Amino acid sequence: MQTLRVEHLTKTYGEKTLFEDLNFIINEHDRIGLIGTNGSGKTTLLNAISGIDPADSGNLIHANNYQIGYLQQMPNLPADKTVLEAVFQGSAPIFEVVRGYEQALQQLEIDPNGTETLAQFTRMEERMNQEDAWSAESDVKTVLSQLHLSSLDQKISELSGGQKKRVGLAQVLIQKPDLLILDEPTNHLDFDTIDWLEEYLRNYSGALLIITHDRYFLDHVTSSIFELSFGKLYFYQGNYEEYVEQKAKRQEKALQQEHKDQQLYKKELAWMKTGAKARSTKQQARINRFEDLASKVGDKVQVDQNIDIDLGQQRLGKKVLELKDASLKLGEHQIIQNFSSLIQAGDRIGITGQNGAGKSSFLNVLAGELSLDSGELIIGETVKAAYYRQQTEPIPDDKRVINYLNEIAQNVVNIDGERISTTQLLEQFLFPRFMHGTLIRKLSGGEKRRLYLLKLLMMQPNVLFLDEPTNDLDIGTLTVLEHYLETFAGTVITVSHDRYFLDQVASKLLIFDGNAQIKRYTGQFTDYLQTQQAEQKASFSKNPPQTKTPAKKEHAQSKTKLTYAERIEFEGLEGEIEELDQEISSLQEQMTQTNGNDYLKLGELQEQIDQLSARSEEKMNRWEELGQYVE
């Protein structure tokens, strides 16, 4: 069984120790969610495990052939390559084999009679067979299609940040490493793609280590949680929902033990003050226990603080925003067409749907930052809006944290009419006093996002525009933001694909399906998805899908013969199918000779037979497909 053992891992950043003396094991089929507040060192830990940025000390112990695939928050992709080329630029052995085979094939076309050329081609052909790499390109295209990346010849430099993230995701998924590490994989994915990814990962054969803010995703995919908190790693069995309950119990137990230690310390301190001397072994032992207790009492139990958002806001009139017969087209994409809507005080509107359908552009229209082609946007007289964007506004790296907030105000009024200083606000937002003078360039990405959110809320708006607010915020911050929005007396309009966040925040939905097709729904997002699934099942039963024979005929008309690589593949398929059938027969023979009461052994044999049968059927289908074009 392939495992990764981590021993005594320690990493510091400047004066801050991110984690110290971490020890854990990741087994072959583990499904682990990594949780922690922004700045706790989660991404740093992933970088250390993957080898991108090794820890200061500690060891990673695994087999020589152990493979780690890592999707970073911002994948490093070659700008001059196409989407397909970038995916195959991965370091996985299967990609190296495919690239080597393609090079050998090109050389063979140039020098078909060269002895060394033929020998190299033969070697690479054998490796393609050994690695079962013939279907790699097909697999890549399937994954890219599921991730809504259809323009495979498009250059990486032409892609948006979200598209680059999906290319990076495709690259690591197709590698099928022993350990798949994903840092915020659901960012920039629409809900149908997230649903597909959940199913893909549930069936993944290796181990998973995932950072994500998507709590439903954690519930559906993970079976254990690692929590990085104050430099230590805590382990919990179960998904996110079970983790929340277990963590509360752990912290309560730790605080109770701390109280007991305090009481015992006071009692023992009184005894020590009586002038006890180590005249006996018994007395010396008690003195030693007191010294151990004194050192323990000095280390307070550290628990995550709650971010308390109680800022006041200005009065908001009944009418907030109104669109009348609004139309907008950007390039070739029609965003809205003759769209009308009235948004009132207290509304909670969630905007979701397909990527590229214009959700953020629509939000820009409502915020008054993008002009309509036709129609009218009416903004209420009392509206004071704040816009939390996907991209944090540019902040000078040499600016200090407290100065960034003091540009808005040095104090604000809370809901009780009390004055709160920026220093107090920063502490409520988990920025301790020693960080107030820190240069912003030293903050983590998540800490910058939290600071940006605090600055917007200090403006005391009565209308909030939130564009993908769950990206790059830790779960603790999101939870408190959700609680704040529950009591927020103004209007909230948010673009999001986070199902949990939408369920908590939105009571009205606008679902963008593209081409100015917008559905309206009143209720929770989960209810909407269930309604859609029920409608799809009903439609499927009434109108079962037609066979794809016509499409095959059309393809047959456009394709007349096999490429050189396809001909080589076709010639090898028959032998591969025969070998698989022989393996199946051998396993079936083993089943007949196995004790009928040995259900475990019989189950294992049957599982192997099922896997081989599926491979055999796949190769038979490919053999039939290629056989149409054999001359």
TORMAR-232183 format. One record per residue (C-alpha): chain; residue in one letter; x, y, z; residue number from 1. Coordinates in steps of 0.1 Angstrom, whole numbers. Example, Ala and Ser with C-alpha at 12.3 -4.5 7.8 and 13.67 -1.06 7.14 Angstrom:
A;A;123;-45;78;1
A;S;137;-11;71;2
REM end
This chain:
A;M;0;0;0;1
A;Q;14;34;-10;2
A;T;17;58;19;3
A;L;33;92;27;4
A;R;47;96;62;5
A;V;55;131;74;6
A;E;78;135;104;7
A;H;87;165;125;8
A;L;78;191;98;9
A;T;85;227;108;10
A;K;82;259;89;11
A;T;86;296;99;12
A;Y;79;327;80;13
A;G;98;357;93;14
A;E;91;358;130;15
A;K;60;336;128;16
A;T;61;299;132;17
A;L;34;285;108;18
A;F;37;249;120;19
A;E;60;230;143;20
A;D;69;193;146;21
A;L;40;180;126;22
A;N;37;142;123;23
A;F;10;123;103;24
A;I;5;96;77;25
A;I;-15;98;45;26
A;N;-27;63;34;27
A;E;-36;51;0;28
A;H;-73;58;0;29
A;D;-75;86;25;30
A;R;-99;115;17;31
A;I;-86;145;38;32
A;G;-99;180;40;33
A;L;-73;206;54;34
A;I;-89;234;74;35
A;G;-75;265;91;36
A;T;-79;303;92;37
A;N;-63;324;66;38
A;G;-26;328;74;39
A;S;-25;297;95;40
A;G;-1;280;69;41
A;K;-24;257;50;42
A;T;-10;265;15;43
A;T;26;265;30;44
A;L;20;230;43;45
A;L;8;218;8;46
A;N;39;235;-8;47
A;A;61;216;17;48
A;I;45;182;11;49
A;S;46;187;-27;50
A;G;83;198;-26;51
A;I;76;232;-42;52
A;D;88;250;-11;53
A;P;104;225;14;54
A;A;99;229;51;55
A;D;127;242;73;56
A;S;131;208;89;57
A;G;114;174;89;58
A;N;112;144;66;59
A;L;88;132;39;60
A;I;90;94;37;61
A;H;76;75;8;62
A;A;85;50;-19;63
A;N;107;61;-48;64
A;N;79;57;-73;65
A;Y;54;77;-52;66
A;Q;38;104;-73;67
A;I;23;137;-60;68
A;G;0;158;-81;69
A;Y;-6;194;-69;70
A;L;-32;220;-81;71
A;Q;-20;253;-67;72
A;Q;-44;282;-62;73
A;M;-27;299;-92;74
A;P;-13;272;-115;75
A;N;20;279;-132;76
A;L;13;272;-169;77
A;P;34;280;-200;78
A;A;19;311;-215;79
A;D;30;303;-251;80
A;K;15;268;-251;81
A;T;-20;258;-262;82
A;V;-45;243;-237;83
A;L;-38;207;-248;84
A;E;0;213;-249;85
A;A;-1;228;-214;86
A;V;-19;198;-200;87
A;F;7;174;-215;88
A;Q;35;196;-201;89
A;G;28;179;-167;90
A;S;56;159;-151;91
A;A;37;127;-147;92
A;P;54;96;-163;93
A;I;24;91;-187;94
A;F;29;126;-201;95
A;E;66;120;-206;96
A;V;59;87;-224;97
A;V;33;104;-247;98
A;R;57;133;-255;99
A;G;86;108;-261;100
A;Y;64;88;-284;101
A;E;53;119;-304;102
A;Q;89;129;-308;103
A;A;99;94;-320;104
A;L;69;94;-344;105
A;Q;80;127;-359;106
A;Q;115;115;-363;107
A;L;103;83;-380;108
A;E;84;103;-405;109
A;I;116;123;-413;110
A;D;139;92;-414;111
A;P;117;61;-419;112
A;N;147;38;-427;113
A;G;171;49;-399;114
A;T;182;20;-377;115
A;E;184;41;-345;116
A;T;151;59;-354;117
A;L;133;26;-358;118
A;A;148;13;-325;119
A;Q;138;44;-306;120
A;F;102;43;-321;121
A;T;100;6;-310;122
A;R;111;14;-275;123
A;M;86;42;-272;124
A;E;58;21;-286;125
A;E;65;-6;-260;126
A;R;64;20;-232;127
A;M;31;33;-246;128
A;N;18;-2;-242;129
A;Q;33;-7;-207;130
A;E;18;26;-194;131
A;D;-15;21;-213;132
A;A;-10;56;-226;133
A;W;-29;53;-259;134
A;S;-60;66;-244;135
A;A;-43;95;-226;136
A;E;-52;122;-251;137
A;S;-88;110;-252;138
A;D;-89;110;-214;139
A;V;-76;146;-214;140
A;K;-102;158;-238;141
A;T;-129;141;-218;142
A;V;-118;159;-186;143
A;L;-114;192;-204;144
A;S;-149;189;-218;145
A;Q;-163;183;-184;146
A;L;-145;214;-172;147
A;H;-160;234;-201;148
A;L;-127;240;-219;149
A;S;-135;233;-255;150
A;S;-110;255;-273;151
A;L;-80;232;-270;152
A;D;-59;252;-295;153
A;Q;-63;284;-275;154
A;K;-31;298;-260;155
A;I;-28;299;-222;156
A;S;-19;336;-224;157
A;E;-54;343;-238;158
A;L;-72;326;-210;159
A;S;-89;341;-179;160
A;G;-77;333;-144;161
A;G;-106;309;-140;162
A;Q;-99;291;-172;163
A;K;-62;287;-163;164
A;K;-73;272;-129;165
A;R;-95;246;-148;166
A;V;-65;238;-172;167
A;G;-44;232;-141;168
A;L;-71;210;-126;169
A;A;-73;189;-158;170
A;Q;-36;185;-157;171
A;V;-34;170;-122;172
A;L;-66;149;-126;173
A;I;-53;131;-157;174
A;Q;-20;123;-141;175
A;K;-38;101;-115;176
A;P;-10;104;-89;177
A;D;-8;84;-57;178
A;L;-15;116;-37;179
A;L;-37;143;-53;180
A;I;-34;177;-36;181
A;L;-60;203;-45;182
A;D;-59;239;-32;183
A;E;-94;255;-37;184
A;P;-104;233;-66;185
A;T;-140;246;-68;186
A;N;-130;282;-74;187
A;H;-143;294;-108;188
A;L;-163;262;-113;189
A;D;-201;263;-119;190
A;F;-223;240;-100;191
A;D;-227;212;-126;192
A;T;-189;210;-129;193
A;I;-185;209;-91;194
A;D;-211;181;-91;195
A;W;-190;162;-117;196
A;L;-158;168;-98;197
A;E;-173;155;-66;198
A;E;-183;122;-83;199
A;Y;-148;120;-100;200
A;L;-130;124;-67;201
A;R;-153;99;-48;202
A;N;-142;73;-73;203
A;Y;-105;83;-73;204
A;S;-82;54;-66;205
A;G;-54;73;-48;206
A;A;-53;96;-18;207
A;L;-68;131;-16;208
A;L;-57;162;3;209
A;I;-79;192;-3;210
A;I;-82;228;9;211
A;T;-116;242;1;212
A;H;-141;268;15;213
A;D;-170;248;0;214
A;R;-185;230;30;215
A;Y;-209;209;9;216
A;F;-179;197;-11;217
A;L;-161;188;21;218
A;D;-191;168;33;219
A;H;-195;149;0;220
A;V;-158;141;-7;221
A;T;-138;139;25;222
A;S;-139;112;52;223
A;S;-114;129;76;224
A;I;-103;164;85;225
A;F;-69;179;93;226
A;E;-71;212;111;227
A;L;-41;235;112;228
A;S;-45;258;142;229
A;F;-19;278;160;230
A;G;10;258;145;231
A;K;-5;224;155;232
A;L;-23;198;135;233
A;Y;-55;182;149;234
A;F;-71;151;134;235
A;Y;-108;143;131;236
A;Q;-126;113;116;237
A;G;-156;121;95;238
A;N;-166;149;71;239
A;Y;-170;186;78;240
A;E;-203;184;96;241
A;E;-188;158;120;242
A;Y;-157;179;124;243
A;V;-176;209;136;244
A;E;-192;188;164;245
A;Q;-159;170;173;246
A;K;-139;203;174;247
A;A;-164;219;198;248
A;K;-161;189;221;249
A;R;-123;190;219;250
A;Q;-121;227;228;251
A;E;-146;223;256;252
A;K;-127;194;271;253
A;A;-94;213;268;254
A;L;-109;244;286;255
A;Q;-123;222;313;256
A;Q;-89;205;318;257
A;E;-72;240;319;258
A;H;-96;250;346;259
A;K;-88;219;367;260
A;D;-51;225;362;261
A;Q;-55;261;374;262
A;Q;-74;250;405;263
A;L;-48;223;413;264
A;Y;-20;248;407;265
A;K;-34;272;433;266
A;K;-36;243;458;267
A;E;-1;232;451;268
A;L;13;267;451;269
A;A;-1;272;486;270
A;W;16;240;497;271
A;M;49;252;482;272
A;K;46;285;500;273
A;T;45;266;534;274
A;G;82;260;528;275
A;A;81;224;519;276
A;K;115;209;516;277
A;A;126;178;497;278
A;R;134;158;528;279
A;S;118;127;514;280
A;T;114;111;480;281
A;K;77;117;483;282
A;Q;81;154;488;283
A;Q;105;157;459;284
A;A;81;140;436;285
A;R;54;164;446;286
A;I;77;194;439;287
A;N;86;179;405;288
A;R;49;176;397;289
A;F;43;212;408;290
A;E;70;224;384;291
A;D;55;204;355;292
A;L;21;218;364;293
A;A;34;254;365;294
A;S;49;251;330;295
A;K;16;236;317;296
A;V;-6;263;333;297
A;G;16;289;316;298
A;D;5;276;282;299
A;K;-31;288;277;300
A;V;-55;268;256;301
A;Q;-57;286;223;302
A;V;-91;286;206;303
A;D;-102;304;174;304
A;Q;-118;337;181;305
A;N;-152;346;166;306
A;I;-151;375;142;307
A;D;-176;399;157;308
A;I;-191;422;130;309
A;D;-215;447;146;310
A;L;-210;478;125;311
A;G;-238;502;120;312
A;Q;-253;512;86;313
A;Q;-272;541;70;314
A;R;-310;540;66;315
A;L;-322;525;33;316
A;G;-355;534;16;317
A;K;-379;508;3;318
A;K;-369;511;-34;319
A;V;-332;501;-39;320
A;L;-327;493;-76;321
A;E;-349;488;-106;322
A;L;-341;476;-141;323
A;K;-366;484;-169;324
A;D;-364;466;-203;325
A;A;-326;464;-198;326
A;S;-304;449;-226;327
A;L;-266;444;-227;328
A;K;-244;427;-252;329
A;L;-206;423;-247;330
A;G;-189;412;-279;331
A;E;-209;383;-293;332
A;H;-225;375;-259;333
A;Q;-259;387;-251;334
A;I;-260;391;-213;335
A;I;-295;404;-207;336
A;Q;-324;411;-232;337
A;N;-354;433;-222;338
A;F;-349;423;-186;339
A;S;-369;440;-159;340
A;S;-365;436;-121;341
A;L;-373;455;-89;342
A;I;-349;451;-60;343
A;Q;-362;463;-26;344
A;A;-348;468;9;345
A;G;-340;436;27;346
A;D;-338;415;-5;347
A;R;-313;386;-5;348
A;I;-305;378;-41;349
A;G;-282;351;-53;350
A;I;-269;351;-88;351
A;T;-255;319;-102;352
A;G;-253;297;-133;353
A;Q;-229;289;-161;354
A;N;-194;304;-164;355
A;G;-192;330;-191;356
A;A;-230;337;-190;357
A;G;-224;373;-177;358
A;K;-231;371;-140;359
A;S;-203;395;-130;360
A;S;-211;418;-159;361
A;F;-247;419;-146;362
A;L;-235;427;-111;363
A;N;-214;456;-126;364
A;V;-246;469;-143;365
A;L;-264;469;-109;366
A;A;-234;486;-93;367
A;G;-236;514;-119;368
A;E;-202;505;-133;369
A;L;-213;491;-167;370
A;S;-237;510;-190;371
A;L;-267;493;-206;372
A;D;-271;492;-244;373
A;S;-308;500;-239;374
A;G;-333;502;-210;375
A;E;-329;519;-177;376
A;L;-313;514;-143;377
A;I;-329;534;-115;378
A;I;-309;537;-82;379
A;G;-327;546;-50;380
A;E;-318;580;-34;381
A;T;-307;564;-1;382
A;V;-285;537;-15;383
A;K;-249;536;-2;384
A;A;-233;506;-18;385
A;A;-201;486;-12;386
A;Y;-187;462;-38;387
A;Y;-167;432;-28;388
A;R;-150;422;-60;389
A;Q;-134;389;-71;390
A;Q;-101;407;-74;391
A;T;-89;427;-44;392
A;E;-82;463;-53;393
A;P;-45;472;-57;394
A;I;-29;478;-24;395
A;P;7;492;-21;396
A;D;29;465;-7;397
A;D;47;490;15;398
A;K;15;502;32;399
A;R;9;491;67;400
A;V;-23;472;77;401
A;I;-37;499;101;402
A;N;-29;528;76;403
A;Y;-49;510;50;404
A;L;-80;512;72;405
A;N;-73;547;85;406
A;E;-78;559;50;407
A;I;-115;552;55;408
A;A;-118;564;91;409
A;Q;-99;560;124;410
A;N;-131;549;141;411
A;V;-167;539;132;412
A;V;-200;536;150;413
A;N;-214;501;158;414
A;I;-251;491;159;415
A;D;-253;503;196;416
A;G;-240;538;187;417
A;E;-206;531;203;418
A;R;-173;543;188;419
A;I;-149;515;177;420
A;S;-113;522;167;421
A;T;-96;506;138;422
A;T;-73;489;163;423
A;Q;-104;472;179;424
A;L;-118;463;145;425
A;L;-86;447;134;426
A;E;-85;426;166;427
A;Q;-121;415;160;428
A;F;-111;404;125;429
A;L;-83;382;139;430
A;F;-55;407;133;431
A;P;-37;408;167;432
A;R;-20;440;177;433
A;F;15;429;167;434
A;M;2;427;131;435
A;H;-13;462;129;436
A;G;20;477;118;437
A;T;28;448;94;438
A;L;35;456;58;439
A;I;7;443;36;440
A;R;31;424;14;441
A;K;37;401;43;442
A;L;1;390;46;443
A;S;-12;358;30;444
A;G;-37;360;1;445
A;G;-66;351;25;446
A;E;-55;377;50;447
A;K;-55;404;23;448
A;R;-90;394;13;449
A;R;-102;396;50;450
A;L;-86;430;53;451
A;Y;-103;442;21;452
A;L;-137;430;34;453
A;L;-132;448;67;454
A;K;-124;480;48;455
A;L;-157;478;28;456
A;L;-178;471;59;457
A;M;-162;501;76;458
A;M;-178;523;49;459
A;Q;-211;512;66;460
A;P;-230;505;34;461
A;N;-267;496;32;462
A;V;-264;477;-1;463
A;L;-237;450;-5;464
A;F;-226;437;-39;465
A;L;-205;405;-34;466
A;D;-188;388;-64;467
A;E;-177;353;-55;468
A;P;-171;362;-18;469
A;T;-163;327;-8;470
A;N;-131;325;-29;471
A;D;-100;328;-7;472
A;L;-118;334;26;473
A;D;-115;308;53;474
A;I;-145;289;65;475
A;G;-145;307;99;476
A;T;-147;341;82;477
A;L;-174;329;59;478
A;T;-195;316;88;479
A;V;-193;349;106;480
A;L;-200;368;74;481
A;E;-231;347;69;482
A;H;-243;354;105;483
A;Y;-237;391;99;484
A;L;-257;391;67;485
A;E;-286;375;86;486
A;T;-289;406;108;487
A;F;-279;431;80;488
A;A;-309;454;76;489
A;G;-299;463;40;490
A;T;-299;445;7;491
A;V;-275;418;-4;492
A;I;-268;408;-40;493
A;T;-242;381;-45;494
A;V;-227;362;-74;495
A;S;-216;327;-62;496
A;H;-213;291;-70;497
A;D;-209;281;-34;498
A;R;-240;261;-27;499
A;Y;-237;263;11;500
A;F;-232;300;11;501
A;L;-261;306;-13;502
A;D;-283;284;10;503
A;Q;-274;306;40;504
A;V;-276;340;23;505
A;A;-300;340;-6;506
A;S;-338;337;-6;507
A;K;-342;347;-43;508
A;L;-322;334;-72;509
A;L;-313;345;-107;510
A;I;-299;316;-126;511
A;F;-279;326;-158;512
A;D;-281;299;-185;513
A;G;-263;319;-212;514
A;N;-276;338;-242;515
A;A;-297;361;-219;516
A;Q;-317;332;-206;517
A;I;-323;339;-169;518
A;K;-345;319;-146;519
A;R;-360;333;-114;520
A;Y;-365;311;-83;521
A;T;-377;319;-48;522
A;G;-362;296;-22;523
A;Q;-329;279;-13;524
A;F;-304;270;-39;525
A;T;-304;233;-28;526
A;D;-342;232;-34;527
A;Y;-337;246;-69;528
A;L;-311;220;-78;529
A;Q;-334;192;-65;530
A;T;-363;207;-86;531
A;Q;-340;207;-117;532
A;Q;-329;171;-112;533
A;A;-365;160;-108;534
A;E;-375;178;-141;535
A;Q;-345;163;-159;536
A;K;-355;128;-148;537
A;A;-391;133;-159;538
A;S;-379;147;-193;539
A;F;-355;117;-197;540
A;S;-383;92;-191;541
A;K;-406;109;-216;542
A;N;-379;114;-242;543
A;P;-352;88;-240;544
A;P;-320;97;-259;545
A;Q;-318;86;-295;546
A;T;-289;64;-307;547
A;K;-259;82;-320;548
A;T;-257;62;-353;549
A;P;-262;93;-375;550
A;A;-233;111;-358;551
A;K;-211;81;-364;552
A;K;-220;80;-401;553
A;E;-213;117;-404;554
A;H;-179;111;-387;555
A;A;-173;82;-411;556
A;Q;-178;105;-441;557
A;S;-152;130;-428;558
A;K;-126;103;-419;559
A;T;-114;79;-445;560
A;K;-83;62;-431;561
A;L;-62;57;-400;562
A;T;-33;79;-390;563
A;Y;1;62;-385;564
A;A;-3;62;-347;565
A;E;-39;49;-350;566
A;R;-27;20;-373;567
A;I;0;10;-347;568
A;E;-26;12;-320;569
A;F;-51;-9;-340;570
A;E;-25;-36;-346;571
A;G;-18;-39;-309;572
A;L;-54;-39;-297;573
A;E;-62;-75;-306;574
A;G;-33;-89;-286;575
A;E;-42;-67;-256;576
A;I;-78;-79;-257;577
A;E;-66;-115;-259;578
A;E;-43;-110;-229;579
A;L;-71;-95;-208;580
A;D;-95;-123;-217;581
A;Q;-68;-148;-205;582
A;E;-64;-130;-172;583
A;I;-102;-130;-167;584
A;S;-103;-168;-174;585
A;S;-75;-173;-149;586
A;L;-93;-154;-122;587
A;Q;-125;-173;-129;588
A;E;-106;-205;-125;589
A;Q;-93;-193;-92;590
A;M;-129;-185;-81;591
A;T;-140;-221;-88;592
A;Q;-111;-234;-66;593
A;T;-117;-209;-37;594
A;N;-136;-221;-6;595
A;G;-172;-210;-11;596
A;N;-173;-196;25;597
A;D;-143;-173;18;598
A;Y;-164;-143;9;599
A;L;-136;-118;12;600
A;K;-114;-137;-13;601
A;L;-143;-142;-37;602
A;G;-152;-105;-35;603
A;E;-117;-95;-43;604
A;L;-115;-119;-73;605
A;Q;-149;-107;-86;606
A;E;-137;-70;-83;607
A;Q;-106;-78;-104;608
A;I;-127;-96;-130;609
A;D;-151;-66;-132;610
A;Q;-122;-42;-137;611
A;L;-106;-64;-164;612
A;S;-139;-69;-182;613
A;A;-144;-31;-183;614
A;R;-110;-26;-198;615
A;S;-116;-54;-223;616
A;E;-149;-39;-234;617
A;E;-133;-5;-237;618
A;K;-105;-18;-259;619
A;M;-130;-39;-280;620
A;N;-151;-7;-286;621
A;R;-119;11;-297;622
A;W;-109;-19;-320;623
A;E;-143;-17;-337;624
A;E;-141;21;-340;625
A;L;-107;19;-357;626
A;G;-116;-12;-377;627
A;Q;-140;9;-398;628
A;Y;-111;27;-415;629
A;V;-87;-2;-420;630
A;E;-78;-3;-457;631
REM end
